Amino acid sequence: MARTSSTLRRALAASLTVLATAAAALVATAGPATAATTPGIDVSRYQGTINWTSVRNAGIQFAFIKATEGTTYKDPNFNANYVNSYNAGVIRGAYHFARPNISAGSTQANYLASNGGAWSADSRTLPAALDIEANPYSGGYCYGLSTTGMRNWVQDFLNTYRSRTGRHAVIYTTTSWWNQCTGNWTGPWANHPLWLARWSSTPGALPAGASVWSFWQYTSTGVVSGISGNVDRNYWNGDRSRLIALANNT
């Protein structure tokens, strides 16, 4: 996802394997999807001003939109993107870029929920995503946390977001980062949809314990009408009706 700078992000992501998991109601396999998939994107301020009507007309059906990072940053384009995507008929969700070494998971979950990451049953709002991956700043690949410390941080975030919104957050991560930095933790996947990041032709291996992927970010160099320059492209592992079911928690 475009969150710090596209150059830094691509350098970090070059070594990462990625993406996977699913909603409890979704039936899928750990390999490439054989059933219907639904196309989507994820965006931040790095995409500039977006013509969401053109995006929807190009066949894009969902978008994750950067809302927050840490406890002090809100993406300056979030409000416009979140409203305009909804009005164009795009199923949208917010995402939060985790900074586990600067504050508690509960603090960051509350910041997200109070700054655009809440949820409503309107057929077009997904539960927000926790974007947790290699640290692009100082402090080490795993943010200086032990595997136990990272598990506790993530669980604190997930519990707080659930308490604030009534929904289980989506988790965006790569297989390599997750397995290394959480110590092959399998805990979240029973309830939390996996958004796998792996820029490849196949999803590949999933994080420890994940049996399916719900969302798959398969490239960072997509081209979509209504957006200038590259944009991350994604699939939902199912058809639009199942995505709406996830949005509505049905």
Residue pairs with C-beta under 8 A, 6 or more apart in sequence:
1 9
1 42
1 44
1 64
1 66
1 95
1 97
1 131
1 172
1 197
1 217
1 232
2 9
2 43
2 44
2 45
2 46
2 47
2 66
2 232
3 9
3 44
3 66
3 69
3 97
3 131
3 136
4 136
4 137
5 46
6 46
6 220
6 230
8 136
9 136
9 220
10 220
12 133
12 134
12 136
13 134
13 174
13 197
13 199
13 220
15 176
16 133
16 134
16 174
16 175
16 176
16 177
16 197
16 198
17 174
17 175
17 176
17 198
17 204
17 205
18 173
18 174
18 175
18 176
18 196
18 197
18 198
18 199
18 200
18 203
18 204
18 216
18 217
19 174
19 175
19 194
19 195
19 196
19 197
19 198
19 203
19 204
19 206
19 213
19 215
19 216
19 217
19 218
20 30
20 175
20 194
20 196
20 203
20 206
20 207
20 210
20 212
20 213
20 214
20 216
21 171
21 189
21 192
21 193
21 194
21 195
21 196
21 206
21 207
21 210
21 211
21 212
21 213
21 214
22 28
22 193
22 194
22 211
22 212
22 213
22 214
22 237
23 193
23 214
23 242
23 245
23 246
24 190
24 191
25 242
25 245
25 246
26 193
26 212
26 214
26 237
26 238
26 242
26 246
28 35
28 212
28 213
28 237
28 238
29 212
30 203
30 206
30 210
30 211
30 212
30 213
31 202
31 203
32 202
32 203
33 216
33 235
33 237
35 237
35 238
35 239
36 238
36 239
37 235
37 236
37 237
37 238
38 61
38 62
38 235
38 236
38 238
38 239
38 240
38 243
39 59
39 60
39 61
39 62
39 233
39 234
39 235
39 236
40 60
40 61
40 62
40 63
40 64
40 91
40 215
40 233
40 234
40 235
40 236
41 55
41 60
41 62
41 63
41 64
41 222
41 224
41 227
41 231
41 232
41 233
41 234
42 63
42 64
42 65
42 66
42 95
42 217
42 231
42 232
42 234
43 50
43 63
43 64
43 65
43 66
43 77
43 81
43 227
43 231
43 232
44 65
44 66
44 75
44 77
45 66
45 75
45 76
45 77
47 77
47 227
47 228
47 229
47 231
48 77
48 227
48 228
48 229
49 77
49 80
50 77
50 81
50 84
50 85
50 226
50 227
51 225
51 226
51 227
52 81
52 84
52 85
52 87
52 88
52 90
52 226
53 88
53 226
54 225
54 226
55 63
55 85
55 88
55 90
55 224
55 225
55 226
55 227
56 88
56 89
56 90
57 225
57 226
58 224
58 225
58 226
60 90
60 224
61 90
61 91
61 236
61 240
61 243
62 90
62 91
62 92
62 93
62 126
62 234
62 236
62 243
63 81
63 85
63 90
63 91
63 92
63 93
64 92
64 93
64 94
64 95
64 126
64 129
64 170
64 172
64 195
64 215
64 234
65 75
65 78
65 81
65 82
65 85
65 92
65 93
65 94
65 95
66 75
66 78
66 94
66 95
66 97
67 74
67 75
67 78
67 82
67 94
67 95
67 96
67 112
67 115
67 116
67 117
67 128
68 74
68 75
68 78
68 94
68 96
68 97
68 108
68 111
68 112
68 115
68 116
68 117
69 75
69 96
69 97
69 99
70 97
70 99
70 102
70 103
70 108
70 111
71 99
71 102
71 103
71 107
71 108
71 111
74 115
74 116
78 94
78 115
78 116
79 116
81 92
82 92
82 94
82 116
85 92
86 92
86 124
86 125
89 124
90 124
91 123
91 124
91 125
91 126
91 240
91 243
91 244
91 247
92 124
92 125
92 126
93 125
93 126
93 127
93 128
93 129
93 170
94 112
94 116
94 117
94 128
94 129
95 117
95 128
95 129
95 130
95 131
95 170
95 172
96 108
96 109
96 111
96 112
96 117
96 128
96 129
96 130
96 131
97 131
98 105
98 108
98 130
98 131
98 132
98 133
98 157
99 108
99 137
99 143
100 132
100 143
100 145
100 150
100 153
100 154
101 135
101 139
101 143
101 144
101 145
104 153
104 156
105 152
105 153
105 154
105 155
105 156
105 157
105 158
105 160
106 156
106 157
106 159
106 160
108 157
109 156
109 157
109 158
109 160
109 161
109 164
109 169
110 160
110 164
112 128
112 161
113 128
113 160
113 161
113 164
113 165
117 128
117 161
117 165
118 128
118 164
118 165
119 125
119 126
119 127
119 128
119 165
119 166
119 167
121 247
121 248
121 249
122 247
122 248
123 244
123 247
123 248
124 247
125 247
126 170
126 243
126 246
126 247
127 161
127 165
127 167
127 168
127 169
127 170
127 193
127 246
127 249
128 161
128 165
128 167
128 169
128 170
129 169
129 170
129 171
129 172
129 195
130 154
130 157
130 158
130 161
130 169
130 170
130 171
130 172
131 172
131 173
132 154
132 171
132 172
132 173
132 177
132 178
133 172
133 173
133 174
133 177
133 197
134 141
134 174
134 177
135 141
135 142
135 143
141 177
141 180
141 181
142 150
142 177
142 180
142 181
143 150
143 181
145 153
145 181
147 181
147 182
147 183
147 185
148 183
150 181
150 182
150 183
150 185
151 182
151 183
151 185
151 187
154 171
154 182
154 185
154 188
155 187
155 188
157 169
158 168
158 169
158 171
158 188
158 192
161 167
161 169
162 168
162 169
166 249
167 249
168 191
168 192
168 193
169 192
170 192
170 193
170 194
170 195
170 214
170 215
171 188
171 192
171 193
171 194
171 195
172 195
172 196
172 197
172 215
172 217
173 194
173 195
173 196
173 197
173 207
174 196
174 197
174 198
175 196
175 198
175 204
175 205
175 206
175 207
178 185
178 207
178 208
179 207
179 208
182 208
184 208
184 209
185 208
185 209
186 208
186 209
186 210
187 209
189 207
189 209
189 210
189 211
193 214
193 215
193 246
194 206
194 207
194 210
194 212
194 213
194 214
194 215
195 213
195 214
195 215
195 216
195 217
195 234
196 203
196 206
196 207
196 213
196 215
196 216
196 217
197 217
198 204
198 216
198 217
198 218
199 217
199 218
199 219
199 220
200 218
201 218
203 213
203 216
203 218
206 212
206 213
212 237
213 237
214 236
214 237
214 246
215 234
215 235
215 236
215 237
216 234
216 235
216 237
217 232
217 233
217 234
218 233
218 234
218 235
219 232
219 233
220 230
220 232
221 230
222 230
222 231
222 232
222 233
223 230
223 231
224 231
224 233
236 242
236 243
